Amino acid sequence: MYHILDARVRDALRNFIRTKYGLDDVNVVTERPPRIAMGEIATPVCFELAKRLKRAPRQLAQEIVAEIGAVEGVARFEIAGGGYVNAFIDRAAFFAAMGVAQTVEGKPAPTAGKTIVEHTAINPNKAAHVGHLRNAVLGDTFVRILHHAGNTVEVQNYIDNTGVQVADVVIGFLHLEKKSLADVRALAAESPGQAQHKQPFDYYCWDLYARVTQWLEEDPVRNELRAATLKAIEHGGSVEAEMGEVIATAIIHCHLRTMERLGIEYDALPRESEILHLKFWETAFEQLKARGAIHLATSGKNAGCWVMRTDSAGDARQSGETGSGAGDASGDDEAKIIVRSNGTVTYVGKDIAYQLWKLGLLGKEFRWRKFHQHPSGHAVWVSCADGSDPAAPAFGGGEPVYTVIDSRQSYLQNVVAAGLRALGYAQQANDSVHFAYEMVALTPRCAEELGYQIPPEDAKKPYVEVSGRKGQGVKADDLLDRLEAAARSEVDARHASAPESERALISHQIAVAALRFYLLKYTRNTVVAFDFKDALSFEGETGPYCQYAVVRARNIFRKYAEQQMAQQPATGSRLFASMGIDVPAVSSAAVQSLLASLAGDDLWELLILAGSLETELQKALGAQEPAFLAKYAFQLAQAFNLFYHKHHILSEEDAARKAFLLSLTGILHEQLVAALALLGIESPERM
């Protein structure tokens, strides 16, 4: 509700300035005053007007306050300081407008066009780990925010099924384990439940990948085997290619099941193999050559490679973040290589072709078949080389396009954008947004708990980096299992008589809240140092803390319903639909009186906070920062808990005050549930 009044005030000021002073290009900015006694909306616009009109800011503020007239929902305007104009919201009207409808009030109609968000993109060679979860949770939450803002969003999960990581696992099966294609098919088809000693296939490959990495490093000559295997997979028609397909397909299914545990779904799985087999890359390659964006190096260590021209790559370096880590370290040489001297395409080259398709600029289309169905019934489509299903949706062709990938890849993402610019697609390059984030590491304590040997000097650092190639890291499913077990022990202790299925559901909801909130509460440019103790804590700035505020509100209404069981709902009551509870309506005069009382400002601050969900969502969307929404949810939960302890709602003897407090509880409940849902967090019935 607050964002609607804020917009009304800005519109009224713009109209007044246009009519009174003949100016229609003044930027009207509003902000929250530092204290509630100064109103709820303030603008410094008079200071800008003073420069344009050569008049005193306070004199202009006096004219605006005297002449602007009535604005719906605003009680009055006042002058503050040397020329601020402050608006005071009509408290009773604001309270009347709030309620269950507020969670969708002001939501815009669907926008034209389509936004594409690509996230997760785990190499299909091993189990997902906690670092992958940060990518997926950030991407999924941003998708939820975009949907809420009225955007049509297509969610893509790019599958690098022809990359070196898959090649390494193929090498492991063929040369370390001496397994045939039939052996690998059988292993991939096994269910981990068939025998207690069986590992899930993605766990099996996790260990094998670490082993083969060490094996390859022991003898540099073996890198020739890696290059040959990679080339065989890219070209297809070989045992290596078939085995890579079996491995990647099985592990993609594992990854989808892992992400479903966190409520994450996808629309399309474009695969790198089709980038090659459907000639996407050849099409992009010819365009890049024709525009002179790449050249064939004839000397130096890149001789025989097709390389992004120095001026284009230099533009890439200047056009975005420098990032940190491996992406930048290789920026001057490896990152600019588009085609290696042996004819294989780097993933940067394939990414350029993929980005052209996402933007609808390639002139070619994937073929699609159904691959998986999420528990919600939503179908997931995967690209294929032939036999496209005519019922497949029209994927791709979106703008803007968000690519969720960690900040160490910043330079490489800028090379992709430079390729677009070199092809003449400057605006599309600007609309290709790198949704960057920092890595997930481990605290030294967590690393030691996992049995990793860390040097003494690293034990003093705030975090320890881990390596998937070395088999280090926290597997996503292991983490979720551990969180669910911890939650289950608490739920069982508190609700031993509840059905097993209910206790299992609540434990799962708490575990997901703990993990998603932990990964979302840090801003994207912050390294997350993962720690089991912190993640498992249900106190402080955590998802379960927010959930418990919802449960407390529901308990109030549950007990209130018991009090009212023998009575009919009062005439003019307001219904909080999600709880099915009728609360007696409160007159405007009673609301004004309550909010003007000694404790009224505290209650008014709480009501304003509850009515600011859409404002906080706009901030999160504008800054592309889901952490803003997580912070708001925690603040709202914290404010409710203080309210809960301060006011004895159910024993309140004054009928009007009790009805007001119950209504305020309902408003807080609905807004907190809505905020948590946008974070991908469900609200349990009890905890």
N, C-alpha and C positions, 0 to 999 in steps of 0.2 A: 504493500500500500504506500509506503514512504516514497518509492520511486515514482509513483503516479503523481503525488503532490509535488515532488521536486520538479518533475517535468512541467506541471501546470504553472509553477512559479516562474520557471525559466521562460516558458511561452508568454506569460503575461508581461514579464519584463521586456522581452524582445518586441512585443507588440506596442508597448508603451513607448519605448525608445524610438521605434520607427515612426510612430504617430507624433510624438512630442518633439523629437529632435531631428527627424528626417534621416536617421541612420539605420541602415538595414544590414550592416556588416560587423556589428559589435558582437564579440564572443561573450556570451553571458555564462559565467561560471558560478556554480553554487557549491557550498560546502557545509559540513556540520559545525555549528559553533562549539567552542570548547566546554561550555556549561549550558545545561538545560534552561537556566534562568535567562539565557540570551536568545531563546527560541530554538527551532529545530532546523531551519534552513537559512543560510546567510549568503550574501553575494558581495564581492568587492567591485562590482561592475562600475560603480560611480568613479572609481579611481581611473579606470580606462576612459570613461566619458569625460572626465576632467581634462585629460590630455587633449582629447579631440575638440572639446568645446571651449577650452581655455577658461574654465570656471572652477570654483572650489568644490571638492567632492562632497562635503557635507551639505552644501547648498543644493546640489543635485539630488542627494539622498532625501532631503526635505521635500522636494518637489515630487519625487516618486512616491514617497509614503503618503503624501497628501492627495495625490491625484490618480494613483494606479487603479483604485476601485476594488471591488470585491473579487476574490479568487475562491472558487469552490474548495472547501476543505481547509481554508486558511482563516484563522480568527482575526488576525491583524498583522500589520507591518510596523516595524519600529526602526529608528535610526540608532546605530551603535558606532562608538569610536569616532574616527575622523571622517567617516563616510560609508560605512557598511549599511546595507539594508537587510534587516533580519525579519524572517517570517515566523509567526507563531501558529502552529497547527491547531485547528479546532479539535480538542481532545475527545469530546463526546462523539463527534462525527467520525473521527478516526476509529474509535472503538466500535462504533456501529458498523463500519465498513469491513472490519476484520472478521474472520471466522473461517469456516472450512473452505469457502469459495476463494479465499485469498491465496491459496497455494497455486491457483491457476489464473488469478486475476491479472490482467495486463499481459498475458502471454500472447505474443504476436501470432498472426496467421503464418502458415508455412511460407518461407521465402522462395522465390524463383530460383531455379538452378539447383545444383547439387554440390555439397561439400564432401570431399573424400578425406578420410582419416586412415592412414596406414599405421598400424601398431603391432606389437609383439614380435613378429619376424624372427623367430628363434630358428637357428640352424637345425634342421631335422636330423641330428646325429646323436642326440643324447637327451636326457631328462631336462626339463626346465628347472632353473634355479632362481633364487630370490632376486638376483639382478634382473632377470627376464620379467619377474613379476612387477617390478617398478615400472618398466616400460608398458606392460599390459594394463596395469591399474591406472596409470596416468592417462593412457590413450582412451580407455573405456570411460573414465570419469569425464574427460573432455568431450567425448561423444555424447554422453548424457546431458551435459550442459548445453551443447550445441542443439540437440533435439529440443530441449526445454525452451531454448530461445527461438524456436520456429524453423530451424534449418533442416533441410532434407540431407541426411548424412548416409554415406556408404562406407562401411567399415571393411577395410582390406587387411589381410595378413599375408605378407609376401613370403613365399617359401623358396629359399635358396637350396633347391634339391640337386644342383649340379656343382656345388662349391667344394672347396678343398676339405672342409670338415666332413662332408659325406664321403668324399674320396678316402680320407684317412680311415674311417670305419670299415669301408670296403676292403682296404688293405689289411686291416686287422683281422677280418674274417677269413680272407683268402690266404694270407701269408703267416699270421701268428697262430690262428686257430685251425687253419687248414680245412675250413668248412666249405661245402659246395653250395651252389645256389639253392638246391632243394633243402639243405640243412638250414639255411638262413630263412627260407620261406616258412619252414616248420617252426622254427624258434620264434619268428615274428608273429605267427598265428596262435601261439600258446597263450592261454590266459594265466595270469599270475596266481589265480586261485586253484589251478589244477593240482598243484602240489605246494606244500608249505615252503619248501626250499627254493621254489622258482622266484626269480626276480622279474619284475616287469621289464619288458623289452627295452624301454628307454633307460632304465637303471643299468641293465646289462651293457648297453652301448656306452653309457657314461664311463664305466670302468674300462671297457675295451679302448675307448678313445684315449684315455690317459695312458694306457699301456702302449698303444701304437705310437703316440706322440714321443714317448721316451725311446722307443725302438728306432724311430726315424732319426732322432737326434743323435743316437749312438754312432751312426755312420752316415756322413753327408752324402755318400753315393746313393743312398736310398731315396734321396730327394728326386732322383730321376724316375724312380718307381712311382712316386707321388704325382709327378708331372704327367707320366704316361697314363696313370689311372684317371686323373682328372680329364685328360683329353679324351679317353675312351668313354667316360660318362657323358661328356658334352656331345660327342658325335653319335652316341647310341648304337644299338645293334650288337652289343657285346655282353659277355657275362658280367663284367664290371658295371655296365649301365643298368642291366636288369636287377642286379643285386642292390645297386644304389636306389633304384625305384622301390624295391621291396622295403629297404631300410627306412627311407624317407617317408613312405606312405604309412607304415606302422607307427612311426614316431610322431607324425602329425596327429594321428588319432589319439595318441597318448597326451600330446600337448593340448588338444581340444578338451579332453576330459579334465585335465588339470585346471584349465582356465574356466571351465564350467563350474567348478567348485567355488570360484570367486564371482560367479554371475556374469562372466564375460563371454560375449557372442560375436560372431563375424558374419559378414555377408558373402565375401568372396576370398578365395585363396589363389591368387595368381602365382604360378610357379615359374621359376627361372628356366626350366627345361623348355617351356613353350616360348619364352623370349627368344630362345635359339631355334627351336624346331619350326616355329611359325614365321621365321624370318623377320621377327621384330628387329633384331639386332642388325641384320643386313640392311634393312630399310633406313634405320638411324645412322648406320655407318656410312652409307652412300650420301646421306644428307650432310653429315659432318665433313666428309671429304669435299663435297661440292662447294660448301661455304668456306672451305679453308680453315675450319675450326681445329682440325687435327692434321698432323703431318707425319710422314715416315722418317724416323731417325736413321741416319746413315752412318753415324759415328758415335763413339763414346759407349758407355755401358748400356745405353738404351738402343743401341743399333739394332735395326730390324723390328723395332716396336713402333706402333702408331701411338703418338703422344699428343696430348692437348697442347695447343700452341702456347708459348710462354706468356703472351699478352693476355690470353683468355684465362690461363691459370692464375696469372697475377691479379686479374680482376676478381677472380674467385677469392683470393686471399684477402683482398681489400673489402669485399662486399659483405662479409659476415664475421662471425666470431672466430677467433683463432683457436679456441678450444684448448685441450691439453691431451697429452698421451699419444698413443700410437698413430692416430690420424694425422697429427701435425708433424710428428717425427718423420713420417714418410712423405710429407707434402711436396717437397721439392722434386722428388724423383718418382717413386712408385705410384703416388696418387695421380700423377698426370698421365700414366700409361693407360691407354684405352684398350689396345690389343698387344699381347706379349709377342715376342719374337717367334715363339712356337705356334702362333696362330690362335691361341686361346684368348678369350675376351676377359678382361678384368671385370670385377663386379661393378666398378664405376661406369664402365661402358654399358653394361646391361642395365644399370640404374638409369642412365640417360634415356635408353629406349623405353624403359618402363615408365619413366616420368612423362615422356612424350605421349604415351598411351593414356596415362591417367588424366592428362589434360585434354585428351581428344585431338591431339595434333599429329599422330603417327600415320593415320590413314589405314591402319590394320586393326583387326579385332581378335581377341582370344576366342577359343571355343570352350564351352562349359559343360560340365556334367555335375549332377548332385553328388556330394561327397559324404555329407553328415547331416544329422538333424539334431539341433540342440534340444534340451529338455522342454523348452518353451514351445517347440514345434517349428521354430524358425529353421529354414534350410540353409546349409552352407554349400556353396558351389566352388568347384575347383577347376582350374584351367586344364585343358587336355589337347592333345595333338590332332585328334580327329573325333568324329561322331558327336558333334555338339548337339545338346538337347535344345529343341526349338522353343521349349518353355522357359529357357534361361532368361533372367532379367538382363537388361542392357546395362552392363557394368562399365565403369570408366567415364571419361568425358566430364570430369568435375573441375570446379574452380571456386574457391581455393583448394589446394591440396596440402594437408598436414602430414609430415613424415615424422613419426615418433622414433627417435634414435638417439643414443647417448652423445654427449658433447664431444667425446673423443673423435667422433666422425664429422666434426664441423667442417673441417677443410674439405673433406671428400664430398660432403653435401654441397659445398660451395662450388666445387668443380662441376657437379651436375648442373647447378644453376648457371654457371658460366657457359656450359655447353648449350643450354637453352638460349641464352643471350646471343651466342655466336650464330645460332640458327635464325636469329631475328625475333625471338619470342621474349622480349624484355618484360612485358607486363606479366606473362605467364611465369617467368622466372621469379618475379616479385611475389606472385601468388603461390609459389612453391615454398611453404613454410617449414623450416627445420624446427620441430618441436623438441628441443634439446633438453637433456637432463644429465645430472652427474651420476656417477656409478654408485652401486651398493657395495660396500666393503664389510668387513667384520670387525667388531671390537676385538682387542687382544684376548679378552676373557672368553669371547665366543669362539675364537679360533682355537684356543686351548681346549675348550669343552668338546670341540669336534675332533680333537686329537692331532691337530696340525703342529708341526715343529716350527716355531718362529724364533728368529734370532733375538737375543736379549735387548738389542737396541730397538727392534720393532715392538717389543712388549711395552715400551714407553710411549709409543705413538697413539694418537686417538683412534686410528683404524689400521687394519691390515688388509692389503689387497690380496685377492685370491685369483686362481687361474683355473678355468675350465679344462685347459689342456693338461693340467696336472691332476685333474679330478678333484680339485678343491672347490668348496662352496657349499651352500645349503640348498639341497633339493627342495623344490617348491612343495611337492606332495609330503615330504617328510616334515617340513615346517608346518603345513596345515594339519597334519596328523597330530603333531606335538601340541599345537594350539588347541585343537579340538579335545585332546585328552585332558589338558589342563582345565579347560572350560567345563568338561564333563564331570570332573571331580567336584567342582563347585556346585554345579546344577544338581548332581545326585545328592549332595549333602543337604541342599536346601529344599529339594522337591522329590524326595525319595518315593513318594506315593504316585507321582505323575507317570503316565504311560511311557514306556521305553522310547517309543517313536517320538513323543513330544520332547523328552529330554535330549534325544539325539539331535533333533532339529534346533533346539535352543542352543546347544553346544556348538553346532555348526555356525549358527548365526553370530554367536559371540566371537568365534575364532575368525570368521571372515571380517567382522568389524575391527577386531584387533589388528589384523594384518593390513587391510586396506587403509585404515586410518593412519597406521604407522608409516606407510609408504607415501601417503598424501599430505601429511602435516608439514613436511619439509618442503621449502620452495625448490623448484626444479634445479636451481644452480647450487644446491647444497649436496655434498656427499653424505649419503646415509650410511652411518656405521651401525650395521645390524647387530642386535644383541638379544639373545633369547629372553633374558630377565626383563628387559625393557618392553619387548613386544608382548610378553605374557602378562605384564602388569595391567590390572583392570582399574587402576586409580590414576588420577591426574589427567593429562591431555591425551586421552585414549578413546578409541571407538566404543568399548564397553561402558566407559563412563557416560558417554552421550546416550547410549542405549538405556542405561539405568534411569536416566532422567525421564525418558519416554515411559518406562515401566512404572515409575513413581506416579506420573500423571494418570496413567491408566488405573493404577490402584486407587487413586482418589476417586475416580468416577465409578469404579467397581463398588467401592464402599458407599458412595453417594446413592448409587442405584439400589443398594440394599436398604438404605434409609427410606427411599421413596417407593419401595416395592408396592406398598398398599395404596399409593396415591396415584391419581391421574396426572399426566403432564399439565403444567400450568398453561393457561391461555397466553399466546404470544411468546412461547418458549423458543429458544434457539436449539437446534439439533446438531450435535457433533456426530456426523454420519458415520465416520470410521469406527466410533465406539457405540453408536446407537443410543446416545444419552441425551435426554432433554434437560436443559437448564432454564429456569425461569428468566425471562427477559428483564433487562434492567433499563429503567427510564433514562432519558437523556439528562434530566435534571439530577438524578441520582449519580450518574457517571461523572458529571461536572463537579458535583459536590465531593465525591470520593477522590477524584484526581486533583482537586484543589486543596485537599486536607494536608495535614502535616506530613503524612506518609505518601501523599499523592505523587510527588515528583519521582520517587523510587518506582512506583507502579507504572508511571508514565514512561520512564526510561525503559522499563521492561517491555512495555507494549510497543514502543518505537523500535526496540531491538527485534522483537518478533515480526514487526511489519517491514523489516529491512532485508528480507530474504532476496527479493528480486534485485535490490540495489547491489547486494554482495555478489549475486550471480553475474550482474553486468560487469562488475569489477573483475571477477575471475575470468570472464570471457574476454574482456578487453585486454587484460594482461596475459592471457593464456596461462593462467596460474591456478590450478585446482586447489592449491594450499590455502588460498583466500577463503574458499568455501568451507574447507575443513576447520579453519580457525573460527569462522562464524558459527559453525555447528557447535564447537566446543564452548564458545562464549555464551551461546544461547542455553546450552545445557547447564553451564556453571551458574548463569543468572537464574534459571529455573530452580536449581537446587538451593540457592540462597533464599529465593522466594518461598520455597517449600518449608524451609526450616523457620522462617520468620513469621509465616501466617498459618494459623490453625484453621484451615478452611472448613473442614467438616464440623467442627465444634463452634463455628462462628454463629452468634445468636442473632445478629442483625441480618434480616432476610435479604435486604438489598445488597449489603456488602458481601454476603455469602454468595449470592447469585453472580455478582461482579467477579469475585475471586474464582469461582468455578468457570465462568466464561473465559477469563484470562488464562486459566489453566488449559482450557480446551484450545485456545488460540496458540499458546506456546507448544502444546502437544502436536498440533497439526503442522506448524511451521518446522519444528524439529524433525518430525517424521519425513517431511518433504525434503529438507536439507540432507538428511542421511541417505534417503533414497537416491538423490543425485550423486552422492558419493559411492553408491553401490552397496549401501549398508541397510540391511533389514532390521526392523524393530521387533524384538521378541515380545510375546505376551507377558512373560515373566522371566525373572532372572534369579 
